[in-house]
């Protein structure tokens, strides 16, 4: 499912990754190399987390959370679609389950959302 609330952003985007570890060895194979590749493609991990508790909402909890800031949506797409990384992404796919990967535009504050602006 994809949704867009306006034109694609040329500036930074945040990728929210929520998942459960399904195969520790597979995910370790992904994580050992992915940090370097994320940086090489214009991303940086800004937060890592382990699920603590659900407070409110209808999202099924996942055990892990990673937030990556990407220079742009194109940088994210470059990482995801780079043919040189075709052997890397299957480790993430096989090592994780219930994966959620959503992109969010970077905002300096919530005023554009509160005014109903699209971008």
N, C-alpha and C positions, 0 to 999 in steps of 0.2 A: 504494500500500500504506500502510495506517495501522496503528499499533499503540499501545496505551496500557498503561502499567504502573501504573495507578491513576487516581484521580479527577483531573479537570482542576485545574490549579493556578490560584489566584486571584492569586498573586504573579508576580514577573518570570519570563519564559521567554527562552531563547536560541534564536535561529533560526540554524542552521548552513546556509550556502549554499555548495555546491561546484559548480563549473561550468567549462566551456571557453568561450572567446569564439569565437563562430561568425561574427559580423558586427560588426566594430569600430564602424561608424557607428551601427548600431541600439543596441548596448550603451551607447555614449556618450550617445545620446539618452535612454536610460533613466537612466543614472547622473547626468546633469546635473540632473534633476528629482527623482530618487528620494531623495536625501539630505535635502532639505527636507521632502518628504512623509513620510518615515520619522519624522523628528523631530516633525512635526505630528500624527502618529498615535500617539505615545508610544514610539518606538523610538530607539535610538542605536547607531551602529556602534562596536563595541568592539575589533574586530580585522579587518585586511585582510591577505591573504597571497598569495604566488605559490608554486606547488608547487616544492619543492626535490628531494625524493627519497622513495621508498617504503622504509620500514624493515620493516614486517611488516603482515600483514592482507590481506584479499581485496577491498578496495575499489579499483575502477579509479581511478587518479589523475586528478584534474582540475587544470587550470592555475591556477584562482583559488579563494580561500576568503574568505568574509566571515562574520563573526559579529555578529549584531545582538541587543542586549538589548532586549526589549519589556517595557513595564510589566505586561502580562498577556497571556494567550492571546487575550482579547477585543480588545486593542489590535492585535495581529498580524492577527487576522481582520478588524478594521476597515480596516486598510491594504489587505489583500488583496482585500476585497470592496467597498470604497468605489466607488460608481458614478461619482463624480467622477474616479476614476483609471482608468476603463475604457480610456482612450487611452494610458495609461502602460505598463501591464503587457505589452502586445504587443511593446513595444521590448525588454523583458527576454526574453520568449519567443523573439523572432526574433534577438536578439543573442547568445544563449547556447545552448549545447547540453550534453547529458549533465547536466542540472540536477538537483541533489539539494537539497531544502529540507526540513530536519527541525527539529522543535522539541524542546527539552530544558528540563526544569524546572530552576530555579536551586536549587542546594544549597549550604549553608554548608560541608558536608564530606560524605564518603561513608558516614558511619555508617548513614543510612536504607537505602542500597543493601546494605550489608554485613549488616544485620540482616534484610533481606528485607521491609522495610516498603514499603507501596504509596504512601505520601504522608503 
